[in-house]
Amino acid sequence: MPTKSALETQLAVVAGFDAPRADLEQYPTPPDLAAHVVHVADLNGDVEDRTVVDLGTGTGMLALGAALRGPERVVGVDVDRGALETAAENRVRVGTATDIDWILADATRPPLRPEGQTTVLMNPPFGAQRGHEHADRAFLSTAAEVADVSYSIHNAGSREFVEAFTEDEGGEVTHAFRATFTLDRQFGFHDADSKDIETELYRIEWAR
């Protein structure tokens, strides 16, 4: 298995959003965090020979990372056509052997019901924008419908919510990790060139 640092190096070429949308909280997942998520999933046997779905894939960072670890199939779902076009270009840059299906659709209502063992990897919106509070709830609900196991990144302090939601859906949080998300300036309301945000990564087993 390639190392996490090697995976991070491979993902460093992934391009971000050409025209990011604040309402969709389109912040690119940093290569180091994406490598961490995919590496942990791989160590737990949740990538190789499975279907991996990246909900809200954006420019494809998590989908591309998973594609480098021997899945049977990778699907990236996003509502932004321009982001998916960049994701397809990023696949060429990264040079994955596994094909990736890019699907233009609402990630909270994806037109797919994968058969067989399925893993969801996602960096959902945190719900930081007014009117979009708890936006990650809909992503977790979708993961419960389509996946046997999911890995998702949430804002720090989300544990009580994630565990309660998971229990209500008949699932179980099996692992929880802390991770730092480095957010670069990309919107006019940002007042610093970069900011480190404390996040939490959860592995959840769902009863599908």
C-alpha positions in Angstrom: 0.0 0.0 0.0 1.4 3.4 -0.9 2.1 5.7 2.0 -0.1 8.6 3.0 2.6 11.1 2.1 2.9 9.5 -1.3 -0.9 9.9 -1.8 -0.7 13.5 -0.7 2.0 14.2 -3.3 -0.1 12.6 -6.0 -3.1 14.8 -5.0 -1.1 18.0 -4.9 -1.7 18.6 -8.6 -5.5 18.7 -8.2 -6.8 22.1 -9.3 -9.4 23.9 -7.2 -12.5 25.8 -8.2 -12.3 28.4 -11.1 -15.3 30.3 -9.7 -16.1 29.0 -6.2 -19.7 29.6 -4.9 -20.1 30.8 -1.3 -23.6 29.4 -1.1 -22.3 25.9 -1.8 -19.4 26.4 0.6 -17.0 25.4 -2.2 -13.7 25.1 -0.4 -11.2 22.6 -1.9 -10.3 19.8 0.4 -6.5 20.2 1.1 -4.4 17.3 -0.3 -3.1 16.4 3.2 -6.5 16.1 4.6 -7.9 14.2 1.6 -4.9 11.8 1.8 -5.6 11.2 5.5 -9.3 10.4 4.9 -8.5 8.0 2.0 -5.6 6.4 3.8 -7.7 5.7 6.9 -10.5 4.3 4.8 -8.1 2.1 3.0 -6.5 0.8 6.2 -10.0 -0.2 7.3 -10.7 -2.1 4.1 -13.2 0.4 2.9 -11.8 1.2 -0.5 -10.2 -1.7 -2.3 -12.6 -3.7 -4.5 -15.6 -1.5 -3.4 -17.7 1.2 -4.9 -16.7 4.5 -3.6 -19.0 7.5 -3.9 -17.9 11.1 -3.3 -20.9 13.2 -2.4 -20.4 16.8 -3.3 -17.2 15.9 -5.0 -16.4 19.5 -6.2 -13.2 19.3 -8.3 -12.7 15.6 -7.3 -10.1 15.5 -4.6 -11.6 12.6 -2.5 -12.8 10.7 -5.5 -9.3 10.9 -7.1 -7.6 9.8 -3.9 -9.9 6.8 -3.6 -9.3 5.9 -7.3 -5.6 5.6 -6.6 -6.3 2.9 -4.0 -7.8 0.1 -6.1 -11.6 0.4 -5.8 -13.9 -1.4 -8.1 -15.7 1.8 -9.1 -15.6 5.5 -8.2 -18.5 7.9 -8.6 -18.3 11.7 -8.0 -21.6 13.6 -7.6 -21.9 17.4 -7.7 -24.5 20.0 -8.6 -21.9 22.3 -10.2 -21.2 21.5 -13.9 -18.0 23.7 -13.9 -16.6 21.9 -10.9 -17.2 18.5 -12.5 -15.4 19.7 -15.7 -12.4 20.6 -13.6 -12.7 17.2 -11.8 -12.5 15.4 -15.2 -9.4 17.5 -16.0 -7.9 16.6 -12.6 -8.3 12.9 -13.3 -6.0 13.4 -16.3 -3.5 15.3 -14.2 -3.5 12.6 -11.5 -3.5 9.7 -13.9 -5.8 7.3 -12.1 -6.1 3.8 -13.5 -9.7 3.4 -12.2 -12.3 5.2 -14.2 -14.5 7.7 -12.4 -18.1 8.5 -13.3 -18.8 12.2 -12.8 -22.6 12.7 -12.2 -24.2 16.2 -12.4 -26.9 16.0 -9.6 -27.8 17.2 -6.2 -25.6 15.2 -3.9 -28.4 15.0 -1.3 -30.7 13.3 -3.9 -28.3 11.4 -6.1 -29.8 9.3 -8.9 -27.9 6.1 -7.9 -28.4 3.1 -5.7 -25.1 1.2 -5.8 -25.1 -2.6 -5.5 -22.5 -4.4 -3.4 -20.2 -2.9 -0.8 -20.3 0.9 -1.0 -18.3 3.5 0.8 -19.1 7.2 0.8 -16.3 9.8 1.2 -17.4 13.4 1.6 -16.5 16.8 2.8 -20.0 18.2 3.1 -20.8 21.9 3.6 -20.6 22.8 7.3 -23.7 25.0 7.1 -21.8 28.2 7.9 -23.9 30.3 5.5 -27.1 31.9 6.7 -30.1 29.9 5.5 -28.0 26.7 5.1 -27.5 25.7 8.8 -27.0 22.0 9.3 -26.4 21.5 5.6 -24.3 18.4 6.4 -27.5 16.7 7.8 -28.8 16.0 4.3 -25.5 14.6 3.2 -25.4 12.2 6.1 -29.0 11.2 5.3 -27.9 10.3 1.7 -24.9 8.3 3.0 -27.3 6.3 5.2 -29.3 5.4 2.1 -26.5 4.5 -0.3 -23.5 3.3 1.8 -22.5 0.5 4.1 -19.8 2.8 5.6 -19.1 6.5 5.2 -16.3 8.9 6.1 -17.2 12.6 6.5 -15.5 15.8 7.6 -17.5 18.1 9.9 -16.9 21.3 11.8 -15.4 20.9 15.3 -18.0 20.4 18.0 -20.2 18.2 15.7 -19.8 14.9 17.7 -23.1 15.1 19.6 -25.1 15.9 16.5 -23.3 13.3 14.3 -23.7 10.5 16.9 -27.4 11.3 17.6 -28.2 11.5 13.9 -26.4 8.2 13.2 -28.2 6.4 16.0 -31.6 7.7 14.7 -30.7 6.2 11.3 -29.7 2.8 12.8 -26.0 3.4 12.2 -22.9 3.5 14.5 -20.0 5.9 14.7 -17.0 3.6 14.9 -14.1 6.1 14.6 -13.7 9.8 15.3 -10.6 11.8 14.5 -9.6 15.4 14.7 -8.0 17.1 11.8 -7.0 20.7 10.7 -8.5 22.1 7.6 -6.4 25.0 6.1 -8.7 27.4 4.4 -7.2 29.8 1.8 -8.8 33.1 1.1 -11.2 32.9 -1.9 -14.2 35.0 -1.0 -14.5 38.8 -0.3 -15.6 38.3 3.3 -12.4 36.5 4.2 -10.1 38.7 6.1 -6.9 36.6 6.1 -4.8 34.9 3.4 -5.4 31.5 5.1 -7.0 30.2 8.3 -6.8 26.9 10.0 -10.1 25.4 11.0 -10.4 22.5 13.4 -12.5 19.7 12.0 -13.7 16.2 12.9 -13.6 13.1 10.7 -16.1 10.4 11.4 -16.3 6.8 10.2 -19.9 5.5 10.3 -21.3 2.1 9.6 -24.8 2.2 8.3 -27.5 -0.5 8.4 -28.5 -0.6 4.7 
